[in-house]
């Protein structure tokens, strides 16, 4: 105890000088240096100036006596133990001193052993008191910290009893779900769960109780409270335990309780749902796309084979749609496609599937048909529905459709055959006249009018120079100059007339002649653009759209580099446009190919960004220099629709320091809006349609205002 005594701060209050000196000497023998006072007044003043562990106090002093000092210590709540050392040994004196807060009472004369024992006991008590206070303070701080962490956690934190009633839930319940913790105490946990998920929630919590303390996780939909309630999706993690102590309110020792947390994953789930929707739906019409249609068709084939039943596949192509699209513009054409989809859906059953296959083509699946006559009635209904006028933005529009029908199993027992034969039947219907349908017949595959006959025509088109190139300018609105041109292919068919890519590219891809078409386009476009400039060195970008089949070829990089070398076209002026689907195939090989061309100076643009998977990951993984915003999104600007996706794409591209080209710009309003977003490069009818080579050369030196004036003249 000498160490504690040496470190203790002791106030010695004694009016007798000899006693004061004697006590000081005794304490100094134990390395303690007490503070000495001779009167009660001096003692009170000393206590006000500094803290003391112990006060050795004489009671009988002139003026302010020891009782007054005790009273002062009690009133001021001074944290000091008082040991009275007094010559008054009467019971009343001792009793009064102890009642006024004295720790102990030593009568004069005393022995050294008695005094030291009392001092040591007092110091021990002081140490224990301080350790206890420190422990209590730590407990309070720990409790406050844990309460702060729990109540400020971004997650719901809760404790349930064995019947799944809420014993505790943190304040996050009010912030997220508008339920106060008080209102939920005692309520069953399913009162927080959306009714659609209540059964799943009950099974989940029952399993946790049955399996013991093993952690279990589930995704559950919670409901919020109030007039504007909405659903929240949570990742719930729960474990069960027997209460090890009685410190948790509301639980007895050994009683089963559940404790867990719930993390709000609403935004993540909505984003995943949106990405999943993009992967399986056409964003313009919100119909199933090819992938989802083929998945449903595969399931239908399996069921029909097992049940020995039949079903129908229809291929529907709109008549006169391209005339409407070219005359009134793409935004109105897009609105027309949406109206067509809605009108078709109104004539279908919930078990049927309508899919947009691309452009103005739709494909339909009817899994529950009993006769061919019934299918023909459905086709007649569609033809009649689409013959009625459409009223869009003040325009009265008339279109029609041609329908081809293939039956399972008579016209094909696998997916590709059914789709192909329905397509062949559709072309046969179109060749016989508009607004009609045609059932597939094996004879059609031998008819020169069917789609398969286009294979020889495409081969001839390349060799007989029936293909031609047009160029649409891409304008830099900051400098007023044409930044580049996108090359587009046209086919002057000797019998069918002028054909656009939508008329034959998909067929060329199916029979793999797209490889020859793409190679012809790249070589002739490089040769043409180089010839536009006196020095022979192009000063603008040439944008060439390539099919995924060509990019996937082993000799793709060698072919591009060889073409550039043979035509003397600088790699820095070439921009190859690829779609998102290319990047999702054999990523390792595609990355190497694109990077090799990028190292040579070739730029890459991601075409129709936002209409496919639209993942940020491949923007970092691949050497993409430019994002092209699909014209369907630009059309939303003109219509005053939600433009948040356009703004997000532009902001993202700017953050990644990528170029942006907005396609389908047709109005001054769109120009002003995109310019305000910082979108520098624009392409569309506002600056000119796709021009033949002789016409595009004349536009290279025109300003944006002149380009718009020229476009208006062409439009009229």
LINLINPE-V855330 format. One record per residue. NEAR is the number of other C-alpha atoms within 8 Angstrom. Layout:
<<NEAR> <NEAR>>
This chain:
<<5> <7> <6> <8> <12> <10> <7> <11> <12> <12> <13> <13> <15> <14> <10> <7> <8> <6> <8> <13> <8> <8> <8> <12> <8> <8> <11> <10> <7> <9> <9> <12> <10> <11> <8> <10> <12> <11> <14> <15> <9> <9> <13> <10> <8> <8> <9> <7> <6> <6> <9> <12> <12> <14> <13> <12> <13> <13> <10> <8> <12> <6> <7> <10> <13> <12> <9> <9> <13> <13> <9> <9> <10> <10> <7> <6> <6> <7> <7> <10> <11> <13> <13> <14> <12> <13> <7> <8> <9> <6> <6> <6> <9> <10> <8> <8> <13> <11> <7> <10> <9> <13> <10> <9> <12> <10> <10> <9> <5> <8> <6> <6> <6> <8> <10> <8> <8> <9> <8> <10> <8> <11> <13> <8> <8> <10> <8> <8> <8> <8> <8> <8> <8> <8> <8> <8> <8> <8> <8> <8> <8> <8> <8> <8> <8> <8> <8> <8> <8> <9> <9> <8> <9> <6> <9> <13> <13> <12> <12> <14> <12> <10> <6> <10> <12> <15> <11> <9> <13> <11> <11> <13> <13> <10> <8> <7> <9> <10> <11> <9> <12> <5> <7> <10> <11> <7> <9> <9> <10> <9> <7> <8> <13> <12> <5> <5> <10> <10> <7> <8> <11> <9> <8> <9> <9> <8> <8> <15> <10> <6> <7> <9> <8> <8> <9> <8> <8> <8> <8> <12> <11> <11> <12> <13> <9> <6> <4> <5> <8> <6> <9> <11> <12> <13> <12> <12> <11> <12> <13> <14> <10> <9> <13> <6> <8> <9> <4> <7> <5> <5> <10> <8> <9> <8> <9> <10> <13> <14> <12> <11> <11> <11> <10> <10> <10> <9> <7> <7> <9> <8> <8> <8> <8> <8> <10> <8> <8> <12> <8> <11> <11> <12> <8> <7> <9> <7> <11> <14> <12> <10> <8> <10> <12> <9> <8> <8> <10> <9> <8> <9> <12> <8> <8> <11> <8> <7> <6> <6> <7> <12> <14> <13> <15> <12> <15> <13> <11> <11> <11> <8> <10> <7> <7> <11> <11> <8> <6> <8> <10> <12> <11> <11> <12> <10> <9> <10> <10> <10> <9> <9> <10> <8> <10> <11> <9> <6> <8> <7> <6> <5> <7> <10> <10> <13> <12> <15> <10> <6> <6> <10> <11> <12> <12> <12> <12> <11> <10> <7> <11> <7> <6> <7> <6> <9> <10> <8> <8> <8> <10> <9> <9> <10> <13> <8> <9> <12> <11> <7> <9> <10> <8> <10> <5> <5> <7> <8> <9> <8> <11> <12> <14> <17> <16> <19> <17> <16> <13> <13> <8> <6> <12> <12> <10> <7> <11> <6> <10> <15> <11> <8> <13> <16> <12> <15> <18> <17> <13> <13> <15> <12> <8> <6> <7> <11> <11> <11> <12> <11> <9> <14> <8> <6> <6> <11> <9> <7> <8> <6> <8> <14> <9> <8> <10> <9> <11> <7> <8> <10> <9> <9> <12> <12> <7> <6> <7> <11> <10> <9> <12> <12> <13> <15> <16> <14> <14> <12> <11> <5> <5> <10> <12> <13> <11> <11> <13> <12> <14> <10> <11> <12> <12> <11> <10> <5> <4> <7> <7> <8> <11> <9> <9> <7> <7> <9> <9> <8> <10> <12> <11> <7> <8> <8> <12> <13> <11> <8> <9> <11> <8> <9> <12> <10> <11> <8> <11> <12> <10> <9> <10> <11> <8> <9> <10> <6> <4> <8> <9> <12> <6> <9> <11> <14> <12> <13> <9> <10> <10> <10> <10> <11> <10> <8> <7> <5> <6> <11> <10> <7> <8> <8> <9> <8> <10> <13> <8> <7> <9> <6> <13> <9> <9> <8> <13> <12> <12> <12> <12> <13> <11> <12> <8> <10> <10> <7> <7> <7> <8> <6> <7> <13> <10> <8> <10> <11> <10> <9> <12> <11> <7> <8> <8> <13> <15> <14> <13> <13> <12> <12> <13> <10> <10> <10> <9> <9> <6> <6> <6> <8> <9> <8> <7> <9> <11> <12> <9> <12> <15> <13> <16> <14> <13> <11> <11> <15> <12> <12> <13> <11> <6> <7> <7> <7> <10> <6> <9> <10> <9> <8> <10> <12> <8> <8> <12> <9> <7> <6> <6> <11> <11> <13> <14> <14> <12> <13> <15> <10> <8> <7> <8> <12> <10> <8> <9> <10> <10> <7> <8> <7> <12> <12> <13> <14> <15> <14> <10> <13> <14> <13> <9> <9> <11> <9> <10> <7> <8> <12> <8> <8> <8> <8> <7> <12> <8> <11> <7> <8> <13> <11> <8> <10> <13> <9> <7> <6> <5> <4>>
